[in-house]
Structure formats: C-alpha cells, structure tokens
Amino acid sequence: MPEGDTVFLTGERLRRALVGRTLTRTDFRHPRLATLDLTGLDVVAVRTVGKHLFLRFSDGTSLHSHLRMDGSWRVFRPGQRWSLPSHHARVVLDNRDGEVVGFRVHDLAVVPTEQESRFVAHLGPDLLDPAWGAGHAAVAAEALRRRPDAEIGEALLDQRVMAGIGNVYKTEICFLLGVSPWTPVAEVDADRAVELAHRLLTANARRTRRNTTGMDTPGRHSWVYERTRQGCLRCGGEVRVASQGEGTQARPTWYCPRCQPGPAPS
C-alpha cells in the first residue's frame, strides 16, 4: 500500500506536471464521474494529506483521490506509451505539455475545494505537513496515549492518531523503538514513536526508493521489513513474520525477537 511519503512525492510530481496549466482533455473512467469534463479549467494547486491527494481547479472544485492498496498517478510526455495497461486507467488529464493518468484509483470524488475537509477532518496530524511542529507532535503523542491497551503496531496504523504511516513504517518504527509490535501502547514511549515517524517519513518524502536505515548499500535499506531470509540488519538474528490485525485490517508484520522483546504470536 502507498504510504504517506509515496503520496507526498506523487503530489510533487503532479504539481510540476499540472499546476499553472490548462486542461486540454479529460477522460474519467469511473462510474460516478463518467460524464465529467474538466477541459478548459486550470489546475491551481495540489494538496496531500496523509494518504489523500487533492487536485484543485480554477472553478473552485477539487478532485479527491485515495490510492488504497495499488493505486498510482503517473506522468507521461505527449504521445508517450503508458507504463500500465489502459484498462487500469481511471482518469486521464491532458495539457499541452503532457499527460497525467490515475491507474487503479478507485476512490475518486469531485467536491467544492472548501469541502475537502470532509475527507480528512477525522485524521490525526499529517506527518508531512510543511507546518509540522511541536504542537502537531504533542497532539499525535496524546492520541497514542489514549489507546493504552492497543498493540503499538495497530495503533501506529490508525490514521486518526497521525496520518501517513503504513505497514513498512509501522514495522520499522517498532524495531527502532526496540519493542515487539504486539506491545501495549502504555509500555511504549509515545513521544519517541511520533518523533521517529516524523523523521522517517520526512527523510523519504522526496526519495523514489524508501530507506529507513540511512545506509545506501543495496539490501540494507530496512532493519527487519521483508528480511525473513536475510535476518535482522542489526544483530543478524532470525526475523519472524506474523499477521497483526483482524479481517481486512490484518497486515504481515516483521520483527526481530532478539532486538524487540515483548509479546508476540506463538
């Protein structure tokens, strides 16, 4: 699933490709928007909030999208062949300088720009908010503390606590905290968890390849995430993986029993 840094970087690319330009053709291949035509409008801004993305237009409306598990926005030169099959395209936005395509973007809606909050008002502080400061961190840490009995791995994925964390960061933050992902929040340093989350996402906001270790060597970009074969990057010990969460919220979770003591599935 795309995480907050992926959405932020997508927003940067769309900003360069669309903002200040007039749409010369639009094609919505989405049931609720099939008749929508935005041709002639200017794109005036791009906004990202956690995993949500908004394109703002000169008529005072915004196109909201959420990438879910496998959605993506891609930019192409005029006439360039698309990198994914056309049947995955849900929206096409053309201007005289290029083409932007939303692939597998199932959550799409057009609303007045002033109503964007209806999609994001329930979220916690956006970890990549340009105005992030001590106040944002305090709000997020307090939201964590209000869930003392929750498993820290699940609490970190709760976008109402702080927006932008996905399964990769959840796994790596738990490792850097030195706790099992199944540890109750009450036993974790909430301020440290928020500081790590903000630092990791900020460090990766403009990278095309995510890195949570600070090491540029291939194969050393994560501590435990997807390292069941290689072992823990710190101690070299066994990395285990188990499901965390219920139903559709269940996620594979990697951890090092040696570096991350605490409760874990048998």
C-alpha positions in Angstrom: 0.0 0.0 0.0 1.3 3.5 -0.8 2.3 5.3 2.4 2.4 9.0 3.2 5.8 9.6 1.7 4.7 8.0 -1.6 1.6 10.2 -1.8 3.6 13.3 -0.9 6.1 12.5 -3.7 3.2 11.8 -6.1 1.9 15.2 -5.2 5.2 16.9 -6.0 5.3 15.2 -9.4 1.7 16.2 -10.2 2.4 19.7 -9.1 5.2 20.0 -11.6 3.1 18.5 -14.4 -0.2 20.2 -13.8 -0.2 23.4 -11.8 -0.5 26.6 -13.8 -1.6 24.7 -16.9 -4.9 24.4 -18.7 -6.5 21.0 -19.2 -6.9 20.3 -22.9 -8.7 17.0 -22.4 -10.1 14.9 -19.5 -11.3 11.4 -19.5 -13.0 9.9 -16.4 -13.4 6.1 -16.5 -15.1 5.9 -13.2 -18.9 5.1 -12.8 -19.8 8.2 -10.8 -17.7 10.6 -12.9 -18.1 9.1 -16.4 -19.8 12.3 -17.7 -17.5 14.8 -16.0 -15.5 17.1 -18.3 -12.9 19.5 -16.9 -11.5 20.6 -20.2 -10.6 24.3 -20.1 -10.0 24.5 -16.4 -6.6 25.4 -14.9 -5.0 23.3 -12.2 -4.2 25.8 -9.4 -2.8 23.6 -6.7 -2.1 20.1 -5.5 -2.5 19.2 -1.8 -1.6 16.0 0.0 -2.8 15.0 3.5 -1.6 11.6 4.8 -2.6 9.2 2.1 -5.2 11.6 0.5 -4.5 13.7 -2.6 -6.4 16.7 -3.9 -6.1 18.4 -7.3 -7.6 21.9 -7.1 -9.1 23.6 -10.2 -9.8 27.2 -11.2 -13.6 26.8 -10.9 -13.3 26.2 -7.1 -13.6 22.4 -7.2 -11.2 19.7 -6.1 -10.6 16.1 -7.3 -10.0 13.9 -4.3 -8.3 10.5 -4.6 -7.0 7.8 -2.3 -4.6 5.3 -3.6 -5.7 2.4 -1.4 -3.7 -0.7 -2.0 -2.4 -0.4 -5.5 -3.4 3.0 -7.0 -0.9 5.3 -8.6 -0.7 8.6 -10.5 1.8 8.7 -13.4 3.1 11.5 -15.6 3.8 11.0 -19.3 5.2 13.1 -22.2 2.7 13.8 -25.0 2.3 10.6 -27.1 4.4 8.5 -24.7 3.3 4.9 -24.2 1.7 4.3 -20.8 3.6 2.1 -18.4 0.5 0.2 -17.3 -2.4 -1.3 -19.4 -5.1 1.2 -20.4 -7.8 -0.9 -18.7 -6.3 0.1 -15.4 -6.7 3.8 -16.1 -9.5 5.6 -14.1 -8.8 9.2 -15.1 -6.7 10.9 -17.8 -5.8 14.6 -17.6 -4.1 16.2 -20.6 -2.4 19.5 -21.1 -0.3 20.8 -23.9 2.9 19.7 -22.1 2.0 16.2 -21.1 -0.5 13.7 -19.7 -1.3 12.5 -16.2 -3.1 9.2 -15.6 -4.6 7.8 -12.5 -4.2 4.0 -12.6 -6.4 1.8 -10.3 -7.5 4.9 -8.4 -10.9 3.6 -7.3 -11.7 6.3 -4.8 -12.5 9.5 -6.8 -14.8 12.4 -6.0 -15.2 16.0 -7.1 -16.2 18.4 -4.4 -16.0 22.2 -3.7 -12.5 23.0 -2.6 -13.9 24.4 0.6 -15.3 20.9 1.5 -12.0 19.0 1.2 -12.1 18.6 5.0 -14.9 16.1 4.8 -12.3 13.5 3.6 -9.6 14.4 6.1 -11.1 16.1 9.2 -11.0 12.8 11.1 -7.3 12.3 10.6 -4.6 13.0 13.1 -1.7 15.4 12.3 -0.2 14.9 8.9 3.4 13.7 9.4 4.4 15.6 6.2 2.6 18.8 6.9 5.0 21.6 5.9 4.0 23.4 9.1 4.7 20.4 11.4 5.9 21.5 14.8 5.9 20.7 18.5 2.1 21.2 18.7 1.4 18.6 16.0 3.8 16.1 17.7 2.1 16.6 21.1 -1.4 16.0 19.6 -0.2 12.8 17.9 1.5 11.5 21.1 -1.5 12.2 23.2 -3.7 10.4 20.7 -1.4 7.4 21.1 -1.6 7.5 24.9 -5.4 7.5 24.7 -5.1 3.9 23.4 -3.1 2.4 26.2 -4.3 -1.2 25.7 -3.9 -1.2 21.9 -1.0 -3.0 20.3 1.6 -0.4 19.2 1.7 -1.9 15.7 -2.0 -1.5 15.2 -2.1 2.0 16.9 0.6 3.3 14.5 -1.5 2.3 11.5 -4.5 4.3 12.9 -4.7 7.4 10.7 -6.7 9.1 13.4 -3.5 9.1 15.5 -1.2 10.5 12.8 -1.6 10.4 9.1 0.8 8.8 6.7 2.1 5.6 8.4 1.7 2.3 6.5 2.9 -1.2 7.1 6.6 -0.5 6.2 6.9 2.4 8.7 4.9 0.6 11.3 7.3 -2.3 11.2 10.5 -0.2 11.2 9.3 2.2 13.9 8.6 -0.7 16.2 12.1 -2.0 15.5 13.7 1.4 16.3 11.7 1.6 19.5 13.1 -1.8 20.5 9.6 -3.2 21.2 7.5 -6.0 19.7 4.7 -4.7 17.5 2.3 -6.5 19.9 3.5 -4.4 22.9 0.7 -2.4 24.6 0.9 1.3 23.8 1.1 2.0 27.6 4.5 0.4 27.7 5.9 2.5 24.8 7.4 6.0 24.7 4.7 7.7 22.7 6.8 10.9 22.1 9.6 8.8 20.8 7.3 6.9 18.5 5.9 10.2 17.0 9.5 11.6 16.6 10.6 8.5 14.7 7.5 8.5 12.5 8.1 12.2 11.5 11.8 11.7 11.0 11.5 8.6 8.8 8.7 10.0 6.6 10.4 13.3 6.2 13.7 11.7 5.2 11.9 9.7 2.5 9.5 12.3 1.3 11.4 13.0 -1.9 13.1 9.7 -2.4 12.0 7.2 -5.1 13.4 4.3 -3.0 12.4 4.2 0.7 15.2 3.8 3.2 14.7 3.5 7.0 18.3 2.7 7.9 20.3 5.6 6.4 22.5 3.1 4.6 22.8 3.4 0.8 24.2 -0.2 0.3 21.7 -2.4 -1.7 19.9 -4.8 0.6 20.4 -2.6 3.7 17.5 -0.2 3.3 15.3 -1.7 6.1 16.1 -3.2 9.5 13.5 -6.0 9.6 10.8 -5.3 7.0 10.8 -8.3 4.5 14.0 -9.6 5.9 13.0 -13.1 6.8 15.7 -14.5 4.5 18.5 -12.1 5.3 17.9 -11.7 9.0 18.0 -8.7 11.2 20.2 -6.0 9.8 21.4 -5.0 13.3 22.1 -8.3 15.1 22.0 -10.8 12.2 19.4 -12.9 14.1 16.2 -14.5 12.8 13.5 -12.2 11.6 10.0 -13.6 12.0 6.8 -12.5 10.3 3.2 -12.9 11.7 -0.1 -11.4 10.9 -1.3 -8.4 13.0 -4.8 -7.1 13.0 -8.2 -8.5 12.2 -10.0 -9.2 8.9 -9.2 -6.7 6.1 -7.0 -4.8 8.6 -4.6 -7.7 9.0 -1.1 -7.0 7.9 2.1 -9.1 7.8 4.4 -7.8 10.5 8.2 -8.5 10.6 10.1 -8.4 13.9 13.4 -9.5 15.4 12.7 -11.4 18.7 16.2 -10.6 19.9 16.1 -6.8 19.3 12.4 -6.4 20.0 11.5 -8.2 23.3 7.8 -8.4 24.3 4.6 -10.2 23.4 4.4 -12.0 20.1 2.2 -14.6 18.4 3.2 -18.2 19.2 
